[in-house]
Amino acid sequence: MARPGSVAEAPAVEAVRSEPVGARRARLRGWALVGAAALVAVLGIAAALRFVGIEYGTPFALLSPDEASIVPRAWLMVHGGGADPHWFDYPGLLIYLLAPFQAWQAEPTYLDARLLIVFIGLGTVAASWWLGLRAYGRAAAVVAAAVVAVETTHVAYSHMAVTDVPLTLAVAVALALMVTGRIELAGLAVGLACGVKYPGVFLLVPLVVAAWGRWRRLAIAAVIAAAAFVASNPFFFVHAGQAFGDAWRVQRLAQRGWLGFEHDSVAPIAFLDRLWTGFGPVLAVAVIGLGVALVRRRRSDLILASFVLVYFASLMTLDAHFSRYVLPLVPPLAVLAGRLRALVPVTLVLLAFPLVWSIQDDIRLTRTDTRIRAHTWIERHVPHGARVAVEPSTPALTGFRVLQLELPGPQSRLDPNRSVPRLEQAGVRYVVVTGAVADRVLRAPSRYPAEARFYDALAAGARRAYYARPGGDLSGPWIAVYRLYS
């Protein structure tokens, strides 16, 4: 038996080398067509999951309260408000992107804004394909695109006009540019990522890894990143004091926690749970891929692994464990899940779990939100002009004198209006409360004793005029309208 590398292998090697150029081109063209067909199929599945339920809760921002902070500001920009957002909880790039699509609307329209986010979400699927292809080849490209297409959290937030899916697209594009050695363009993508949401700054770590030893190119990329952030957020530096104050306040709120996370696990376990909720058992494959990347330490390995590790480490400082916070990890983890070709068939089969979960979520979005039904009842049965106290996460009421109750939180002061006698003295006749807030308070009554007593007092001392809960053709949290006796 001939040893490897001996003359006995020469005919086979020569046969490979002697493949006609035309045949080789035809074979490559065939692979390209297969790849294009696979990408189109994946994008079709991704589009179906994201377009279904896109109108949920409209014309109100019931999927995410952040929509009510972003979309009206985009509308105002093109209706006489000017380009200055005067608000810096988030950077302004998404507001600028949404503004042109509000120009022909008489009032802020969440549906048009969400449609743009759907296409950004589909762009993330395509960018993840590109990242996988350049990092590890065709198999990784298929897996990466398929994972992002069905990943439950990404599908859910692709229905919302908020910053998280645009940041995820920016992460995928920036990492792909780094993997391909386009350092200066990667710097541009990093700056735009920061322009969408401040955590985009963590892309600087893989940028340094990608440009290691090429310090001049790294310096140029850093300058381009800074210029891109300034260009996409020009008023951040005009109102530097307010901007830094807003950004710091939001970060501190996330670090201190938020209503609903009082009994959550410690950050590492909590965020791993959020990743599991999105990936399902594919997460285990992605972790194996990350481990292999840390062992092999090729250039693509180091770029992807450095971002995953530094971003996950940043999450460890937070006590507010929102599922959206893990979205920037989705593209690199999806690519790492496709790193091992031997596991590709298993990975694709395991995607049935997040696919089913996303379909179940979409089915809920095809139903009427309980709060929409309650809003209709209020419009028909509560006298216009009446004074009504309402909780957050409820539809906006027009034609009524509304008293907005503040959202409780671990670091928030008690809202003095969460008192039935005080509301009666203020002339409030109706109170609208919802399980989106109340259930989280009542799960931690020791943390919110006064707020819990407020709900008890409503139940005991007021007449429940209307109540709706999810079930049948309704989804969403329960909602109740109380009539005060005074």
N, C-alpha and C positions, 0 to 999 in steps of 0.2 A: 504494500500500500504506500503510495507516495505521500511524503510529508507535505503540509501546507506550504505553498510558495514554490514547490518544485516544478520541473518542466511539465509534469503530468497535468498541471492546471492551465498551461499555456493556451491550448485550443479554446477552452471556455472563455478565457479572458479575451483572446483574439476575436472570438465570435461577438462578444459584447461591443468591442471597439469597432468591429466592422459593420455594425448596424447602419444601414443607409440613412443619410441625413434626412431624406424625405420621410422615412418610416418613423424616425425619432421625433420629427416635428409633428407628424400625425398623432403619435402616441401622446405627446405633451398636449396637443390641441384637444384630444379626447379627454384627458384628465381635466383640462380647464373647463370643458363643457360640463363634465360631471360635477365639478366643484361649483360652477355657476348654478346648475340645476338644484344642487343641494342647498345652496345659499338662498335661492328664490323660495324653495319649499319652507325653509326655516323662517324666513321673513314673513311668509304667508301665515304660518302658525302664530308667529309673534304679533302680527297685525290683528288677527282674529281675536286673540286674547286681550288686546289693548283697546280695540274699538268697541267691543261688547261692553255695555254699561257706561260708556263715556258720558252720557247725559245724566248720570245718577245725581239726584239732589238739586239739579239746576231748576230755577235760576239762582240758587243759593250755594254758598260754599260749605257744603255739609261733609265732604270727604276729608277736608283738611282745613283747619282754621287759618293756616298760613296763606291759603288762596285769597282770603279776604284782606290780607296785608299786601299782597303783590298785585293782583289783577286790577283793583280799583286805582292803584297808583299808575299802572301802565295806561289805563283808560284816561286818567286825568292829564297825562303828558301830552296826548294828542287832542285834548279838548280844552286847551288854554292854560294848562298848569305849568307848561315849560318842562325843560329837561332835568331840572334839579329835583330828585325824589324827596329831599328833606327827611330821609329815613335810611338808616344804615344798619339795622339788625342783620340784614343780609346785604351783600354787594348788589349793585344795580344792573348788572348785565342782563339778567333774565327779564327785568322790567323793560329794558330797552328793546329786547327781542320781541316781547309780547305787544308792545305799544302799537306798532303798525296794524296789527290785527284787531285792534279796538277802534280804529279810526272811523269806521262806518257804523258804529254802534251808538245808540242813543244813551246807553248806560253800560256799566261794566258787564261783560259777558264771559262767564266762566267756560262755556262750551268751546268757543273759539280758541281760548287760551289752552285748554286741555288738548285740543286737536294738534296744536303745535308740539306739545309735550309728547304726544303719541309718536309723531315723526322723529322727534329727538330720541325717544326710546328705541325705535327701529334703527336709527343711526347707531345706537350703542350696540345692537346686535351685529350690524355690519362691521363696526370698528373692532369688536371682539373677534370676529372672524379674521380680520386683517392682523390683529395682534397675535392670535394663535398661529396663523400661517407663517408669519415672519419669525416667531419665537421657536416653534417646534415642528411646523409642517402642516400638511393638509388634514391629517387626522385631528390634530389639536384645534385647527380652525373649525372643523365641523362640530366638535364637542363644545368649544367655547361659545359659538353662536347659538347652538341648541340650548345650552345651559342658560344663557342670558335671556333667550326667547321665552322660556317657561318659568324662570326663577320667580317665586311667588311674590317677594317683596318688590322686585323690579316691575313686575306686571301691575301690582297694586298702585305703585307710585307713578306709573306711566299714565294713570287716569287723573292725575292731579297736577294743577298748574303751580308747582312749587319747584324749588331749586335742586332737589336731590337727583333726579334723573339727568338733567343737564350736566351736573357735576360728574356723574358716572360716565357720560359720553366723553367729557373732557379728559377724564382719567384714562379711558381706553385709548383715545387718540394719542395722548401724551406718551403713554407707555409704548405704543406701537412705533412712534417716531424715535423714541430712545433705542428700542431694540434694533431698528434699521440704521442707527447711527446718524440720524438727522438731528443733531444736537441743537442747532439754532432754531429749527422749527419746533422742536420739543419745548424749548424755552417759551416760544409763543403760546403753545398749548397750555403750559403751566400757568402763564399769566392770565389766560382766559379762564382757566379752571378756578383760579383765585378770584377772578371777576364774577364768577357765578356764585361761589360759596367759599368762605374763608378757609376751610380745611383743605382746599386745593394746594395750600402752601406745602403740604407734606410731600407733594410730587418733587420738591427740590432734592429730596434724598436720593431717589433713583436717578434723577438728572445728574447728580454728582457721580454716582456709580457709573452711569453710561459714559460720562465724559472724563473718567479718571485718567490722569496723565496728559490730557489734552486741555490744559488750563486756559489757554487763550480762547478756545471755542466755548469752554464752560463760562468764562467771563462774559463773552458776547451773548450767550444764551441767557444768563442771569439779567443782563441789561435789557434784552428783548422781553423777558418775562415781566420785569418791572414796568417797562413801557406799555405792554399789553394790559396790565392791570390798571395803570393810570388812564389809558385810552378808553377802557371799558367802564371805568368808574371815575370820571373826571371831577365829580363834586365831592368825592371822598376826601380829597386834600383841600378843597375849598372850605369844607366844614370839618377840618381835621379833628378838632376837639370833640364835637358831637359824634363823629364817625367812630373814632377810637373808643369813646365812651359807650356807644351802642353795641359795638362788637364785643367789648369786654363784658358788658352786662349780660349779653346773651350767653357768652361762654361761662360766666359765673353761674347763671341759672342752670345750665346743663351740668355743671360740676356739682351743684348743691342738690340736684334732683328735681323732680317734677311730680305733680299730682298723679298718683297711680303706681308709683315705683317704691312706695314705702316698705313693702315686704318683699322686694325683688332680691334675687341672688346677688352675690358680689359681681362686679363688672365682668371679669373673664367668663364666668359661667353664664351670666345674663346675655352677653353678646354672642357667645357660642350658640346659645339657644336661639337668638334671632337669626343667626346664620343657618342653623338647622331648619328653622321655619321656612326659610327661603329656598335652600338647596335640597333638604331632605338627606337621604343617605349619600348623595353625590358629594356632600361635604367631606365625608371620610376619604373619598378618592382624591379630592382636592388637597386635603392635608397630607396624604401620602405623596402627592406630586410636589408639594412644598418641601417635604422632607428630602425627597430625591434631589430637588433643586439645590438645597443647602449642602448636600453631599457632593453633587457634581460641580456646582459653582461655575457653570459656563456664563458667558456674558448675559444672555437672556435670563438665566436662572437668577443671577444676582440682581438684575434690574427689577424683576417681578417680586422676588422674595424680599428685597429691601423695602419696597413700598408696602407689601402686605404686613410685614413686621412692624414698621414704624407707625403705620396707620392704626393697626390693632393696638399697639402700645398707647397711642393717644386716646383711644377709647377707654383705657383703664382709669383715666382721670375723671370719668363722668359717672354721676349717679342717676342721670336720666337716660334710660336704656331704650330709646326709641329704635324701632326696627330700621327706620330710614337711615340711621347713622352708619349702618354696615354696607350700604349700597356701593360706595366707591371700591369695596373689596370684591364685588361680584365679578367684573371682567378679569382681573388677574387670577382669582381663584378658579374661574371657569377655564382659563387657559391652562393652569396647572393641573386641573382635573383631566385634561387631554394630553398631558405630557407623556404618560406611559401608554404606548400603543397597545400593549397587551390587554389593558383594562378598558380600552375604548368601547367594545361591545357591551361590557357590563355597565359602564357609565351611561351609555345611551338608553339601556333598559331601565336603569334606576331613575332616569328623568321622568318616568311615569308618575312618580310621587309628586314632585312639584307641579307637573302638568295637571294632575287631578285636583290638587289644591287650588291652583289658579282658576280652573274651570268652576270649582265650587264658589270661589269668591266672585267670579263674574256672574254666576247665576243670581247671587244675592244682589248684585248691582242692577239687575234687570227688574227688580221689584221697586215699589214705591217706598220711599223713606217715611218712617213714622212721623218725622217732624214736618214733612210736607203735608201729610194728612192733617196734623194738628194745626198747621198754619191756615189751611183751608177752613177748618172749623172755627178758628179765632176770627177770621175775616167775616164769617157768616153770623156768628153768635155773640161776639163781644162788641159792644157799642164803640164805634169809632170815636176817638177822643178820650177814651177811658185810659186811666193810668195803669200801666202793666209793668211788672218787674219780670225780667227775663234773664235766664242763665246764658253763659257762652254755649257755643255749639248748637244754637237754635236759629231758625230763619229770622232774618231781619223783618221787623214789623213797620209798616208805614201807615200813617193815619192814626197812630196811637201815641200817647205820651209814655215813652219807654224809659224805664229805669234799669240800666244794665248792671247786673250783679257781677262782682269780680270773681275771677277764677281762683279758688283756693290753691295753695301750694305750700311746700315745706318751709319756704323762706318768706311767704307772703303774710302780710298782716291780715287780721280778721276784717272782712268787709262788714262795717256796722249795719249795713242794710240787710244782712242775713239775719233778720229778727222780725217775726210776725208783728209784734206791737209797733215797732218802728215803721214798718211798711204801712200799717194801718194809719199811723199818725201822718205819714207823708201822702195819704190819699190814694194809695195803691189799692186797686180793687181786684186785680187778677195777678197771679204769679205763675210763671211757666218754668218748670224744672224738668230735667232730663237725666236719664241714667248715664249718659255720656260723662256727666260730672258727679251726680249723686252716688252712683254705684262705687266710684273710686273713693269718695269720701267715706261712705259707710263701710268699706272694707278696712278702713284705718281710723275708727272712731276715737281711739286714744290720741291720735295725732291731730284730729280735727273735732274736738268735742263740741265747740260752739256750732260749727257747721252741721254736725250730725244732729244736734238738738233742733236746729232750724227745720230740717226735714221731718223730724218727729212732730214738731209743733204744727207744721202744715197738715200732716196726716191727721192729727188729733183735733185741730181747732179751725180747720177750713173745710169748705165743701169742694170735693173733687168734681169739677164740672166736665172734664174731658180726660180720657186716658187712652193711650194706644201703645201697644207693645209689638215686637216683631213676631211674625207668624203669618201663614197664608200668603197673601200678596204683599205683605209689608216686611221691610227689613230695617235695620238701624237700631238705635237704643230706644227704650221706653220713654215716653214723654207724658207729662201730666200738666193740666191747667187747673189751678185752684182758684176758687172764688172766696175772697175774704168777706167776713160777715159784717164788718163795720160799714 
